[in-house]
Amino acid sequence: MSVSRSFDDISDLERGSLIRGFKGLRNYSLLYIIASLLLGSSLLWGFIRFMIVRRALSISSISASILILIMGLAGCLILLIAVFLYLMDSMNGFSEFNVRYSTSSSMVKVGYLGACLMFIIGFLVSLIIPLISLILIFFGIMLLVVGRIGFAYLLTKINSDFKESAFLISAIIYIVGILLPPVDFIASIILFIASNSMLSRLKVSPTSVVSV
């Protein structure tokens, strides 16, 4: 189904599903940006301290290490919330709006949820059977790639239906991010702006007239 760019011909139910989808994308991208800043800062700070600091342990160095750890854990927690709370809800919204989004949404769900499961199990068995752990992590990475491809595919469909090129740009950058993960930060900024724009268009468009 091709969607009118003015949203004038969609029902209230479809409008609600779209709002759910774009709100999920907006919140996901915002939390991803925050998580990336926290994780990136903690990794960079930790690397600098490891390379430069060559002295005995002190209260200040221990405090700095604890702060780095807290930042890293906070970033991981925010990232998990972004994916499992907002991204998954967004996929449900788009699937409810149109079955054309079901395939890409399913790829995202299977990819991200499966990857998380593989990583958790791989971490738990790493101290017992290292080889099995590596195999599970490998499968987790493959599932994550599937999820990212599905996400990029969904964004291209949004661009096709709503004529918002920012989603296509985000999709391309997310694909590049499979090999260069840091560029995901840029894609998330673009996605946040584009999702906000779509929400504004949905809210200002006239609602459907329902006969009583």
C-alpha positions as protocol buffer text, in pm:
chain_id: "A"
residue {
  index: 1
  type: MET
  ca { x: 0 y: 0 z: 0 }
}
residue {
  index: 2
  type: SER
  ca { x: 134 y: 341 z: -97 }
}
residue {
  index: 3
  type: VAL
  ca { x: 71 y: 605 z: 169 }
}
residue {
  index: 4
  type: SER
  ca { x: -32 y: 962 z: 95 }
}
residue {
  index: 5
  type: ARG
  ca { x: 240 y: 1206 z: 186 }
}
residue {
  index: 6
  type: SER
  ca { x: -18 y: 1433 z: 353 }
}
residue {
  index: 7
  type: PHE
  ca { x: -157 y: 1150 z: 568 }
}
residue {
  index: 8
  type: ASP
  ca { x: -508 y: 1265 z: 477 }
}
residue {
  index: 9
  type: ASP
  ca { x: -630 y: 923 z: 365 }
}
residue {
  index: 10
  type: ILE
  ca { x: -526 y: 714 z: 666 }
}
residue {
  index: 11
  type: SER
  ca { x: -762 y: 611 z: 943 }
}
residue {
  index: 12
  type: ASP
  ca { x: -733 y: 710 z: 1307 }
}
residue {
  index: 13
  type: LEU
  ca { x: -620 y: 356 z: 1389 }
}
residue {
  index: 14
  type: GLU
  ca { x: -345 y: 373 z: 1126 }
}
residue {
  index: 15
  type: ARG
  ca { x: -244 y: 717 z: 1249 }
}
residue {
  index: 16
  type: GLY
  ca { x: -211 y: 582 z: 1602 }
}
residue {
  index: 17
  type: SER
  ca { x: 6 y: 293 z: 1482 }
}
residue {
  index: 18
  type: LEU
  ca { x: 231 y: 534 z: 1292 }
}
residue {
  index: 19
  type: ILE
  ca { x: 265 y: 763 z: 1592 }
}
residue {
  index: 20
  type: ARG
  ca { x: 361 y: 459 z: 1800 }
}
residue {
  index: 21
  type: GLY
  ca { x: 618 y: 357 z: 1539 }
}
residue {
  index: 22
  type: PHE
  ca { x: 779 y: 697 z: 1499 }
}
residue {
  index: 23
  type: LYS
  ca { x: 777 y: 769 z: 1873 }
}
residue {
  index: 24
  type: GLY
  ca { x: 960 y: 442 z: 1925 }
}
residue {
  index: 25
  type: LEU
  ca { x: 1217 y: 534 z: 1661 }
}
residue {
  index: 26
  type: ARG
  ca { x: 1264 y: 880 z: 1809 }
}
residue {
  index: 27
  type: ASN
  ca { x: 1312 y: 752 z: 2164 }
}
residue {
  index: 28
  type: TYR
  ca { x: 1536 y: 468 z: 2046 }
}
residue {
  index: 29
  type: SER
  ca { x: 1763 y: 701 z: 1852 }
}
residue {
  index: 30
  type: LEU
  ca { x: 1780 y: 952 z: 2138 }
}
residue {
  index: 31
  type: LEU
  ca { x: 1877 y: 686 z: 2392 }
}
residue {
  index: 32
  type: TYR
  ca { x: 2123 y: 535 z: 2144 }
}
residue {
  index: 33
  type: ILE
  ca { x: 2293 y: 875 z: 2113 }
}
residue {
  index: 34
  type: ILE
  ca { x: 2318 y: 906 z: 2493 }
}
residue {
  index: 35
  type: ALA
  ca { x: 2443 y: 548 z: 2531 }
}
residue {
  index: 36
  type: SER
  ca { x: 2702 y: 600 z: 2257 }
}
residue {
  index: 37
  type: LEU
  ca { x: 2836 y: 911 z: 2430 }
}
residue {
  index: 38
  type: LEU
  ca { x: 2863 y: 730 z: 2763 }
}
residue {
  index: 39
  type: LEU
  ca { x: 3022 y: 416 z: 2618 }
}
residue {
  index: 40
  type: GLY
  ca { x: 3252 y: 610 z: 2389 }
}
residue {
  index: 41
  type: SER
  ca { x: 3367 y: 840 z: 2669 }
}
residue {
  index: 42
  type: SER
  ca { x: 3427 y: 552 z: 2909 }
}
residue {
  index: 43
  type: LEU
  ca { x: 3625 y: 354 z: 2651 }
}
residue {
  index: 44
  type: LEU
  ca { x: 3831 y: 656 z: 2546 }
}
residue {
  index: 45
  type: TRP
  ca { x: 3897 y: 764 z: 2904 }
}
residue {
  index: 46
  type: GLY
  ca { x: 3986 y: 410 z: 3005 }
}
residue {
  index: 47
  type: PHE
  ca { x: 4222 y: 370 z: 2710 }
}
residue {
  index: 48
  type: ILE
  ca { x: 4397 y: 700 z: 2785 }
}
residue {
  index: 49
  type: ARG
  ca { x: 4441 y: 608 z: 3150 }
}
residue {
  index: 50
  type: PHE
  ca { x: 4577 y: 266 z: 3054 }
}
residue {
  index: 51
  type: MET
  ca { x: 4828 y: 415 z: 2810 }
}
residue {
  index: 52
  type: ILE
  ca { x: 4938 y: 718 z: 3012 }
}
residue {
  index: 53
  type: VAL
  ca { x: 4898 y: 648 z: 3382 }
}
residue {
  index: 54
  type: ARG
  ca { x: 5200 y: 453 z: 3508 }
}
residue {
  index: 55
  type: ARG
  ca { x: 5186 y: 490 z: 3881 }
}
residue {
  index: 56
  type: ALA
  ca { x: 5082 y: 295 z: 4187 }
}
residue {
  index: 57
  type: LEU
  ca { x: 4718 y: 269 z: 4280 }
}
residue {
  index: 58
  type: SER
  ca { x: 4578 y: 569 z: 4463 }
}
residue {
  index: 59
  type: ILE
  ca { x: 4239 y: 684 z: 4579 }
}
residue {
  index: 60
  type: SER
  ca { x: 4208 y: 918 z: 4280 }
}
residue {
  index: 61
  type: SER
  ca { x: 4297 y: 648 z: 4027 }
}
residue {
  index: 62
  type: ILE
  ca { x: 4058 y: 399 z: 4188 }
}
residue {
  index: 63
  type: SER
  ca { x: 3782 y: 661 z: 4191 }
}
residue {
  index: 64
  type: ALA
  ca { x: 3844 y: 736 z: 3823 }
}
residue {
  index: 65
  type: SER
  ca { x: 3830 y: 366 z: 3739 }
}
residue {
  index: 66
  type: ILE
  ca { x: 3502 y: 328 z: 3926 }
}
residue {
  index: 67
  type: LEU
  ca { x: 3358 y: 629 z: 3742 }
}
residue {
  index: 68
  type: ILE
  ca { x: 3464 y: 480 z: 3407 }
}
residue {
  index: 69
  type: LEU
  ca { x: 3298 y: 152 z: 3502 }
}
residue {
  index: 70
  type: ILE
  ca { x: 2977 y: 327 z: 3608 }
}
residue {
  index: 71
  type: MET
  ca { x: 2965 y: 523 z: 3281 }
}
residue {
  index: 72
  type: GLY
  ca { x: 3015 y: 203 z: 3083 }
}
residue {
  index: 73
  type: LEU
  ca { x: 2746 y: 14 z: 3274 }
}
residue {
  index: 74
  type: ALA
  ca { x: 2505 y: 306 z: 3244 }
}
residue {
  index: 75
  type: GLY
  ca { x: 2567 y: 319 z: 2869 }
}
residue {
  index: 76
  type: CYS
  ca { x: 2498 y: -55 z: 2836 }
}
residue {
  index: 77
  type: LEU
  ca { x: 2178 y: -28 z: 3042 }
}
residue {
  index: 78
  type: ILE
  ca { x: 2049 y: 266 z: 2838 }
}
residue {
  index: 79
  type: LEU
  ca { x: 2131 y: 81 z: 2516 }
}
residue {
  index: 80
  type: LEU
  ca { x: 1934 y: -225 z: 2631 }
}
residue {
  index: 81
  type: ILE
  ca { x: 1637 y: -3 z: 2720 }
}
residue {
  index: 82
  type: ALA
  ca { x: 1659 y: 166 z: 2381 }
}
residue {
  index: 83
  type: VAL
  ca { x: 1650 y: -164 z: 2194 }
}
residue {
  index: 84
  type: PHE
  ca { x: 1413 y: -378 z: 2399 }
}
residue {
  index: 85
  type: LEU
  ca { x: 1168 y: -110 z: 2511 }
}
residue {
  index: 86
  type: TYR
  ca { x: 1152 y: 144 z: 2230 }
}
residue {
  index: 87
  type: LEU
  ca { x: 1287 y: -21 z: 1914 }
}
residue {
  index: 88
  type: MET
  ca { x: 1075 y: -335 z: 1963 }
}
residue {
  index: 89
  type: ASP
  ca { x: 765 y: -124 z: 2033 }
}
residue {
  index: 90
  type: SER
  ca { x: 837 y: 79 z: 1720 }
}
residue {
  index: 91
  type: MET
  ca { x: 850 y: -240 z: 1512 }
}
residue {
  index: 92
  type: ASN
  ca { x: 511 y: -343 z: 1652 }
}
residue {
  index: 93
  type: GLY
  ca { x: 366 y: -5 z: 1558 }
}
residue {
  index: 94
  type: PHE
  ca { x: 479 y: -24 z: 1197 }
}
residue {
  index: 95
  type: SER
  ca { x: 362 y: -386 z: 1167 }
}
residue {
  index: 96
  type: GLU
  ca { x: 17 y: -282 z: 1290 }
}
residue {
  index: 97
  type: PHE
  ca { x: 8 y: 1 z: 1040 }
}
residue {
  index: 98
  type: ASN
  ca { x: 81 y: -215 z: 736 }
}
residue {
  index: 99
  type: VAL
  ca { x: 176 y: -579 z: 681 }
}
residue {
  index: 100
  type: ARG
  ca { x: 443 y: -461 z: 436 }
}
residue {
  index: 101
  type: TYR
  ca { x: 653 y: -375 z: 741 }
}
residue {
  index: 102
  type: SER
  ca { x: 610 y: -717 z: 901 }
}
residue {
  index: 103
  type: THR
  ca { x: 907 y: -885 z: 731 }
}
residue {
  index: 104
  type: SER
  ca { x: 1158 y: -613 z: 817 }
}
residue {
  index: 105
  type: SER
  ca { x: 1015 y: -580 z: 1169 }
}
residue {
  index: 106
  type: SER
  ca { x: 1050 y: -955 z: 1222 }
}
residue {
  index: 107
  type: MET
  ca { x: 1411 y: -941 z: 1102 }
}
residue {
  index: 108
  type: VAL
  ca { x: 1483 y: -669 z: 1358 }
}
residue {
  index: 109
  type: LYS
  ca { x: 1318 y: -862 z: 1642 }
}
residue {
  index: 110
  type: VAL
  ca { x: 1479 y: -1196 z: 1560 }
}
residue {
  index: 111
  type: GLY
  ca { x: 1817 y: -1036 z: 1493 }
}
residue {
  index: 112
  type: TYR
  ca { x: 1845 y: -818 z: 1802 }
}
residue {
  index: 113
  type: LEU
  ca { x: 1674 y: -1053 z: 2048 }
}
residue {
  index: 114
  type: GLY
  ca { x: 1861 y: -1357 z: 1915 }
}
residue {
  index: 115
  type: ALA
  ca { x: 2194 y: -1173 z: 1924 }
}
residue {
  index: 116
  type: CYS
  ca { x: 2138 y: -1066 z: 2284 }
}
residue {
  index: 117
  type: LEU
  ca { x: 2053 y: -1424 z: 2383 }
}
residue {
  index: 118
  type: MET
  ca { x: 2363 y: -1562 z: 2210 }
}
residue {
  index: 119
  type: PHE
  ca { x: 2588 y: -1301 z: 2373 }
}
residue {
  index: 120
  type: ILE
  ca { x: 2448 y: -1368 z: 2721 }
}
residue {
  index: 121
  type: ILE
  ca { x: 2480 y: -1747 z: 2690 }
}
residue {
  index: 122
  type: GLY
  ca { x: 2824 y: -1710 z: 2532 }
}
residue {
  index: 123
  type: PHE
  ca { x: 2940 y: -1494 z: 2822 }
}
residue {
  index: 124
  type: LEU
  ca { x: 2802 y: -1740 z: 3080 }
}
residue {
  index: 125
  type: VAL
  ca { x: 2979 y: -2043 z: 2928 }
}
residue {
  index: 126
  type: SER
  ca { x: 3302 y: -1859 z: 2841 }
}
residue {
  index: 127
  type: LEU
  ca { x: 3480 y: -1975 z: 3157 }
}
residue {
  index: 128
  type: ILE
  ca { x: 3363 y: -2336 z: 3117 }
}
residue {
  index: 129
  type: ILE
  ca { x: 3374 y: -2411 z: 2743 }
}
residue {
  index: 130
  type: PRO
  ca { x: 3558 y: -2128 z: 2562 }
}
residue {
  index: 131
  type: LEU
  ca { x: 3512 y: -2284 z: 2217 }
}
residue {
  index: 132
  type: ILE
  ca { x: 3133 y: -2304 z: 2254 }
}
residue {
  index: 133
  type: SER
  ca { x: 3138 y: -1945 z: 2377 }
}
residue {
  index: 134
  type: LEU
  ca { x: 3317 y: -1828 z: 2062 }
}
residue {
  index: 135
  type: ILE
  ca { x: 3071 y: -2016 z: 1841 }
}
residue {
  index: 136
  type: LEU
  ca { x: 2774 y: -1861 z: 2021 }
}
residue {
  index: 137
  type: ILE
  ca { x: 2924 y: -1514 z: 1994 }
}
residue {
  index: 138
  type: PHE
  ca { x: 2983 y: -1570 z: 1621 }
}
residue {
  index: 139
  type: PHE
  ca { x: 2617 y: -1666 z: 1572 }
}
residue {
  index: 140
  type: GLY
  ca { x: 2519 y: -1366 z: 1781 }
}
residue {
  index: 141
  type: ILE
  ca { x: 2712 y: -1136 z: 1549 }
}
residue {
  index: 142
  type: MET
  ca { x: 2544 y: -1295 z: 1246 }
}
residue {
  index: 143
  type: LEU
  ca { x: 2201 y: -1245 z: 1401 }
}
residue {
  index: 144
  type: LEU
  ca { x: 2289 y: -885 z: 1481 }
}
residue {
  index: 145
  type: VAL
  ca { x: 2379 y: -829 z: 1115 }
}
residue {
  index: 146
  type: VAL
  ca { x: 2040 y: -974 z: 1016 }
}
residue {
  index: 147
  type: GLY
  ca { x: 1869 y: -735 z: 1256 }
}
residue {
  index: 148
  type: ARG
  ca { x: 2058 y: -435 z: 1124 }
}
residue {
  index: 149
  type: ILE
  ca { x: 1978 y: -526 z: 763 }
}
residue {
  index: 150
  type: GLY
  ca { x: 1612 y: -560 z: 858 }
}
residue {
  index: 151
  type: PHE
  ca { x: 1625 y: -220 z: 1029 }
}
residue {
  index: 152
  type: ALA
  ca { x: 1781 y: -57 z: 724 }
}
residue {
  index: 153
  type: TYR
  ca { x: 1520 y: -227 z: 503 }
}
residue {
  index: 154
  type: LEU
  ca { x: 1240 y: -86 z: 718 }
}
residue {
  index: 155
  type: LEU
  ca { x: 1386 y: 264 z: 696 }
}
residue {
  index: 156
  type: THR
  ca { x: 1398 y: 242 z: 316 }
}
residue {
  index: 157
  type: LYS
  ca { x: 1030 y: 142 z: 316 }
}
residue {
  index: 158
  type: ILE
  ca { x: 949 y: 445 z: 530 }
}
residue {
  index: 159
  type: ASN
  ca { x: 1131 y: 664 z: 280 }
}
residue {
  index: 160
  type: SER
  ca { x: 941 y: 501 z: -6 }
}
residue {
  index: 161
  type: ASP
  ca { x: 601 y: 548 z: 159 }
}
residue {
  index: 162
  type: PHE
  ca { x: 645 y: 892 z: 314 }
}
residue {
  index: 163
  type: LYS
  ca { x: 904 y: 1053 z: 83 }
}
residue {
  index: 164
  type: GLU
  ca { x: 1140 y: 1146 z: 367 }
}
residue {
  index: 165
  type: SER
  ca { x: 1494 y: 1102 z: 235 }
}
residue {
  index: 166
  type: ALA
  ca { x: 1649 y: 1130 z: 582 }
}
residue {
  index: 167
  type: PHE
  ca { x: 1532 y: 774 z: 652 }
}
residue {
  index: 168
  type: LEU
  ca { x: 1707 y: 649 z: 339 }
}
residue {
  index: 169
  type: ILE
  ca { x: 2027 y: 828 z: 442 }
}
residue {
  index: 170
  type: SER
  ca { x: 2003 y: 670 z: 788 }
}
residue {
  index: 171
  type: ALA
  ca { x: 1951 y: 327 z: 631 }
}
residue {
  index: 172
  type: ILE
  ca { x: 2263 y: 363 z: 417 }
}
residue {
  index: 173
  type: ILE
  ca { x: 2473 y: 477 z: 713 }
}
residue {
  index: 174
  type: TYR
  ca { x: 2342 y: 189 z: 928 }
}
residue {
  index: 175
  type: ILE
  ca { x: 2453 y: -57 z: 658 }
}
residue {
  index: 176
  type: VAL
  ca { x: 2797 y: 106 z: 653 }
}
residue {
  index: 177
  type: GLY
  ca { x: 2790 y: 80 z: 1033 }
}
residue {
  index: 178
  type: ILE
  ca { x: 2802 y: -299 z: 1009 }
}
residue {
  index: 179
  type: LEU
  ca { x: 3170 y: -258 z: 923 }
}
residue {
  index: 180
  type: LEU
  ca { x: 3223 y: 84 z: 1087 }
}
residue {
  index: 181
  type: PRO
  ca { x: 3008 y: 90 z: 1404 }
}
residue {
  index: 182
  type: PRO
  ca { x: 3103 y: 448 z: 1509 }
}
residue {
  index: 183
  type: VAL
  ca { x: 2904 y: 593 z: 1215 }
}
residue {
  index: 184
  type: ASP
  ca { x: 2585 y: 462 z: 1380 }
}
residue {
  index: 185
  type: PHE
  ca { x: 2605 y: 773 z: 1598 }
}
residue {
  index: 186
  type: ILE
  ca { x: 2553 y: 992 z: 1290 }
}
residue {
  index: 187
  type: ALA
  ca { x: 2271 y: 771 z: 1162 }
}
residue {
  index: 188
  type: SER
  ca { x: 2095 y: 795 z: 1498 }
}
residue {
  index: 189
  type: ILE
  ca { x: 2109 y: 1176 z: 1496 }
}
residue {
  index: 190
  type: ILE
  ca { x: 1956 y: 1183 z: 1148 }
}
residue {
  index: 191
  type: LEU
  ca { x: 1693 y: 928 z: 1251 }
}
residue {
  index: 192
  type: PHE
  ca { x: 1600 y: 1130 z: 1560 }
}
residue {
  index: 193
  type: ILE
  ca { x: 1547 y: 1445 z: 1352 }
}
residue {
  index: 194
  type: ALA
  ca { x: 1353 y: 1258 z: 1082 }
}
residue {
  index: 195
  type: SER
  ca { x: 1127 y: 1082 z: 1334 }
}
residue {
  index: 196
  type: ASN
  ca { x: 1048 y: 1411 z: 1507 }
}
residue {
  index: 197
  type: SER
  ca { x: 961 y: 1560 z: 1169 }
}
residue {
  index: 198
  type: MET
  ca { x: 724 y: 1273 z: 1090 }
}
residue {
  index: 199
  type: LEU
  ca { x: 554 y: 1304 z: 1428 }
}
residue {
  index: 200
  type: SER
  ca { x: 498 y: 1674 z: 1365 }
}
residue {
  index: 201
  type: ARG
  ca { x: 347 y: 1598 z: 1023 }
}
residue {
  index: 202
  type: LEU
  ca { x: 118 y: 1334 z: 1173 }
}
residue {
  index: 203
  type: LYS
  ca { x: -4 y: 1560 z: 1452 }
}
residue {
  index: 204
  type: VAL
  ca { x: -80 y: 1860 z: 1232 }
}
residue {
  index: 205
  type: SER
  ca { x: -255 y: 1654 z: 963 }
}
residue {
  index: 206
  type: PRO
  ca { x: -634 y: 1659 z: 986 }
}
residue {
  index: 207
  type: THR
  ca { x: -780 y: 1353 z: 1154 }
}
residue {
  index: 208
  type: SER
  ca { x: -1021 y: 1125 z: 976 }
}
residue {
  index: 209
  type: VAL
  ca { x: -1391 y: 1209 z: 997 }
}
residue {
  index: 210
  type: VAL
  ca { x: -1580 y: 923 z: 1158 }
}
residue {
  index: 211
  type: SER
  ca { x: -1952 y: 896 z: 1086 }
}
residue {
  index: 212
  type: VAL
  ca { x: -2173 y: 832 z: 1385 }
}
